């Protein structure tokens, strides 16, 4: 048998090495510094300022603030939360709910009590929601009438008919008129506002603009929108998500960012919390000052 032939050595396959570039880290959900200053830790100083608030005229005892917006957005809860902040306990002045049907059926004035039981010089009127799951929201004409002070106290809203007869005033007093319009929006539903709802809001806004009424947006449930804020309410003006949603509100309704305030209403708490109070009182401070300016302009 002949010498065996050696098996040729096969060259090793050339290995191609690809450099791996890790994906970029996700953008930070927060800004390095808050974009709006807040006097955290100074709730009582702001509360005292509002307790001592004085109107620019002695002709009226209070300025009226009208609250409008979506069903379930927290209109009544916002009024209650203001009262909670002043009373330093959870109260229940205005009926609130989130079952898809407006709890507010009657035109009613809500007062805020001072330390001695006296009433502070600003009042709120809550109104039936603009949009309900059953399609029976408030008649926009009634909101416009309320702006002018034409709706009588105790009027029961009828989605199908505007206020008339004994529930419609012909010669409203100055104290019956609205001095600031507050639009309450659920932060989680801003992107879901349909065109019909937006048209109603814009129609109300245009009517308010005819009377040069200042207008504010209260954006509620911000803790549900942003995990950062849910963990720490002080992150509200550091959260990019909150600022983006505020900008979306501004673009939809034409109200400047300086007049938009993110808040958390009291809902499941059994005790008040200073930081929650501070956000609410800061929004209220702007609202009552705008209303007071309007009162002064009207009398000048």
Phi and psi in degrees as a GROMACS rama.xvg file:
@    title "Ramachandran Plot"
@    xaxis  label "Phi"
@    yaxis  label "Psi"
@TYPE xy
-74.9296  167.474  UNK-2
-61.9716  134.824  UNK-3
-68.4791  142.72  UNK-4
-83.0299  135.654  UNK-5
-73.2742  142.51  UNK-6
-75.0769  127.477  UNK-7
-64.1766  141.453  UNK-8
-79.4652  123.181  UNK-9
-80.645  136.362  UNK-10
-66.8756  143.287  UNK-11
-66.7276  139.266  UNK-12
-62.5759  141.78  UNK-13
-73.4179  127.098  UNK-14
-91.3247  130.021  UNK-15
-103.131  119.851  UNK-16
-97.7528  124.568  UNK-17
-100.995  130.513  UNK-18
-72.0171  137.062  UNK-19
-100.891  123.226  UNK-20
-106.123  112.708  UNK-21
-64.3216  148.861  UNK-22
-63.9702  150.451  UNK-23
-65.1633  148.583  UNK-24
-63.6877  149.977  UNK-25
-62.2116  149.868  UNK-26
-61.7653  147.377  UNK-27
-65.9102  137.422  UNK-28
-77.5528  -0.4752  UNK-29
-134.65  155.68  UNK-30
-80.669  158.057  UNK-31
-64.4789  -35.3399  UNK-32
-135.097  152.864  UNK-33
-60.3395  141.505  UNK-34
-92.4421  -7.48999  UNK-35
-135.832  129.551  UNK-36
-73.1472  140.264  UNK-37
-134.345  135.795  UNK-38
-81.5962  60.7429  UNK-39
-55.6336  140.149  UNK-40
85.7712  -0.282315  UNK-41
-121.503  36.9265  UNK-42
-59.5364  -40.8644  UNK-43
-71.0472  -30.7099  UNK-44
-66.8573  -40.8997  UNK-45
-69.3084  -39.6294  UNK-46
-60.9662  -44.0721  UNK-47
-65.3015  -38.3573  UNK-48
-58.9514  -43.1424  UNK-49
-72.996  -33.0565  UNK-50
-63.7659  -31.6234  UNK-51
-97.8032  14.7469  UNK-52
-62.6896  133.501  UNK-53
-119.801  138.18  UNK-54
-76.6018  156.764  UNK-55
-76.7268  -2.80586  UNK-56
-144.658  151.389  UNK-57
-96.3074  3.46307  UNK-58
-72.9648  -25.8807  UNK-59
-126.263  154.617  UNK-60
-88.9648  -22.364  UNK-61
-157.518  160.524  UNK-62
-102.265  139.797  UNK-63
-96.349  134.613  UNK-64
-120.291  124.636  UNK-65
-99.3601  128.902  UNK-66
-105.882  120.666  UNK-67
-129.904  166.118  UNK-68
150.204  -163.01  UNK-69
-73.1529  154.758  UNK-70
-67.8058  132.49  UNK-71
81.5129  2.05887  UNK-72
-76  -22.3311  UNK-73
110.927  31.5107  UNK-74
-63.6194  -54.6845  UNK-75
-65.9948  -37.6509  UNK-76
-64.9113  -32.1253  UNK-77
-66.3213  -44.1426  UNK-78
-60.8566  -46.2526  UNK-79
-61.2326  -39.91  UNK-80
-66.6138  -34.2662  UNK-81
-61.9386  -47.1107  UNK-82
-63.0773  -39.7421  UNK-83
-57.6796  -43.8057  UNK-84
-62.0291  -39.483  UNK-85
-76.6207  -36.6217  UNK-86
-85.07  -12.7478  UNK-87
59.0052  36.5578  UNK-88
-161.511  162.696  UNK-89
-78.7901  124.904  UNK-90
-116.905  179.867  UNK-91
-148.746  68.6299  UNK-92
-81.3515  -49.9207  UNK-93
-103.907  131.335  UNK-94
-62.13  131.988  UNK-95
-131.248  150.032  UNK-96
-166.661  173.559  UNK-97
-143.85  43.0967  UNK-98
-98.4199  10.4969  UNK-99
92.7502  -11.9734  UNK-100
-117.812  137.248  UNK-101
-65.5103  125.673  UNK-102
-74.8334  -25.0148  UNK-103
-83.605  112.602  UNK-104
-112.65  -23.1237  UNK-105
-117.816  143.025  UNK-106
-77.3374  111.438  UNK-107
-139.378  140.125  UNK-108
-89.8723  132.065  UNK-109
-111.899  124.13  UNK-110
-99.7459  155.435  UNK-111
-112.964  128.005  UNK-112
-86.878  143.243  UNK-113
-86.2592  -174.623  UNK-114
-62.9875  -36.6789  UNK-115
-90.9873  10.8554  UNK-116
89.7591  -8.45839  UNK-117
-72.6425  164.514  UNK-118
-95.0412  135.171  UNK-119
-72.457  155.777  UNK-120
-80.4455  36.3229  UNK-121
-146.765  139.67  UNK-122
-129.986  160.931  UNK-123
-125.204  141.365  UNK-124
-118.618  118.454  UNK-125
-90.3115  145.656  UNK-126
-129.384  150.098  UNK-127
-49.7494  142.618  UNK-128
-61.6842  150.336  UNK-129
-69.8457  -36.1999  UNK-130
-130.376  127.196  UNK-131
-117.309  160.03  UNK-132
-62.6181  -28.1405  UNK-133
-86.3037  2.71229  UNK-134
81.2056  1.19688  UNK-135
-103.377  70.802  UNK-136
-84.8071  174.928  UNK-137
-65.0059  149.809  UNK-138
-71.8279  124.808  UNK-139
-58.8104  -33.5775  UNK-140
-59.6793  -32.0024  UNK-141
-67.9703  -36.631  UNK-142
-65.6258  -43.1539  UNK-143
-64.3235  -38.152  UNK-144
-64.9963  -38.1475  UNK-145
-64.5672  -38.4845  UNK-146
-56.1332  -38.2976  UNK-147
-84.5391  -6.7089  UNK-148
82.9749  24.5274  UNK-149
-95.008  -6.65611  UNK-150
-94.0416  131.118  UNK-151
-76.3748  146.959  UNK-152
-58.9039  135.953  UNK-153
92.5436  -2.52384  UNK-154
-63.2736  131.271  UNK-155
-91.1306  117.895  UNK-156
-64.6122  137.516  UNK-157
-121.484  113.066  UNK-158
-59.5798  -21.842  UNK-159
-95.1806  -17.774  UNK-160
-138.942  143.488  UNK-161
-78.8437  159.683  UNK-162
-63.7958  139.415  UNK-163
-153.475  177.176  UNK-164
64.8558  -132.226  UNK-165
-70.5901  -13.4037  UNK-166
-96.6901  7.36345  UNK-167
-121.691  119.447  UNK-168
-82.4789  151.486  UNK-169
-105.961  -28.6378  UNK-170
-131.928  79.5224  UNK-171
-68.9218  147.324  UNK-172
-79.8573  165.265  UNK-173
-58.9287  -40.6003  UNK-174
-68.6843  -14.739  UNK-175
-80.8362  -21.9199  UNK-176
-79.5617  155.115  UNK-177
-84.3978  139.572  UNK-178
-114.944  -7.83578  UNK-179
-157.373  134.3  UNK-180
-100.988  123.713  UNK-181
-112.712  118.952  UNK-182
-96.4904  121.148  UNK-183
-102.931  123.396  UNK-184
-126.85  140.01  UNK-185
-78.332  120.459  UNK-186
-56.547  -31.5015  UNK-187
-76.8773  -13.8381  UNK-188
-115.656  6.66841  UNK-189
-59.2414  -42.0045  UNK-190
-73.2279  -13.0977  UNK-191
-101.165  3.2075  UNK-192
-63.8498  123.588  UNK-193
-83.2714  167.404  UNK-194
-63.7416  -32.2425  UNK-195
-64.3032  -43.8674  UNK-196
-65.0378  -44.3854  UNK-197
-61.9416  -40.3108  UNK-198
-61.4903  -40.2216  UNK-199
-63.3574  -44.5072  UNK-200
-63.5143  -40.9645  UNK-201
-67.7033  -37.4322  UNK-202
-62.6179  -41.7713  UNK-203
-65.8385  -42.4712  UNK-204
-60.7632  -42.1967  UNK-205
-64.6458  -40.1432  UNK-206
-63.593  -40.4272  UNK-207
-66.2996  -36.9094  UNK-208
-65.5557  -30.9037  UNK-209
-60.7574  -29.2299  UNK-210
-101.255  10.2791  UNK-211
58.0329  30.6707  UNK-212
-73.6485  132.463  UNK-213
-66.5793  148.623  UNK-214
-134.081  140.307  UNK-215
-133.744  148.493  UNK-216
-110.992  129.002  UNK-217
-104.301  115.312  UNK-218
-99.6497  109.261  UNK-219
-93.5058  171.697  UNK-220
59.9369  34.8092  UNK-221
-67.1575  -24.2718  UNK-222
-68.3199  -28.8763  UNK-223
-77.6145  -26.2832  UNK-224
-78.4366  -37.8495  UNK-225
-127.211  121.262  UNK-226
-59.7945  -33.1659  UNK-227
-59.9208  -44.1976  UNK-228
-72.8389  -34.2591  UNK-229
-62.1987  -36.209  UNK-230
-76.06  -38.2312  UNK-231
-149.837  109.266  UNK-232
-60.3269  -22.4121  UNK-233
-70.2383  -8.50932  UNK-234
-84.289  2.97177  UNK-235
-59.537  -37.2185  UNK-236
-99.1261  13.8031  UNK-237
-109.635  -21.577  UNK-238
-70.9836  125.632  UNK-239
-68.8878  -35.9906  UNK-240
-63.3557  -40.2039  UNK-241
-65.46  -44.5917  UNK-242
-64.3937  -40.5803  UNK-243
-61.5708  -39.9755  UNK-244
-69.9066  -36.3771  UNK-245
-63.4842  -40.8178  UNK-246
-64.1821  -35.5927  UNK-247
-64.5552  -41.1929  UNK-248
-60.2455  -45.8127  UNK-249
-60.7481  -44.4228  UNK-250
-65.4609  -37.9729  UNK-251
-72.2063  -38.0153  UNK-252
-113.435  -5.58141  UNK-253
74.4027  22.5287  UNK-254
-100.934  130.415  UNK-255
-64.1954  154.077  UNK-256
-57.814  -32.5302  UNK-257
-65.6145  -14.3411  UNK-258
-109.764  19.7828  UNK-259
-118.215  130.408  UNK-260
-130.968  117.862  UNK-261
-81.2803  132.899  UNK-262
-140.374  165.791  UNK-263
-120.089  118.271  UNK-264
-77.6934  158.38  UNK-265
-73.4932  134.34  UNK-266
-137.061  -58.9769  UNK-267
-111.8  -2.95403  UNK-268
-73.2327  152.491  UNK-269
-110.491  -7.02346  UNK-270
-136.889  152.076  UNK-271
-76.6915  156.341  UNK-272
-128.388  128.906  UNK-273
-56.3604  -42.7025  UNK-274
-67.7538  -35.8256  UNK-275
-66.6093  -44.341  UNK-276
-57.7576  -42.4088  UNK-277
-62.206  -43.3106  UNK-278
-60.0635  -43.2289  UNK-279
-66.6699  -45.2006  UNK-280
-69.0203  -32.4157  UNK-281
-65.215  -41.5566  UNK-282
-63.7997  -43.7875  UNK-283
-62.0195  -39.5666  UNK-284
-57.7693  -43.6746  UNK-285
-67.5352  -41.2916  UNK-286
-61.7151  -50.2058  UNK-287
-70.9078  -31.1384  UNK-288
-68.9512  -39.2154  UNK-289
-64.0644  -41.9792  UNK-290
-64.2103  -40.5465  UNK-291
-65.5749  -39.7356  UNK-292
-60.4285  -41.2758  UNK-293
-65.3247  -39.5503  UNK-294
-61.5172  -43.585  UNK-295
-64.7677  -42.4162  UNK-296
-62.8574  -37.943  UNK-297
-67.3377  -32.5931  UNK-298
-89.3257  -8.57973  UNK-299
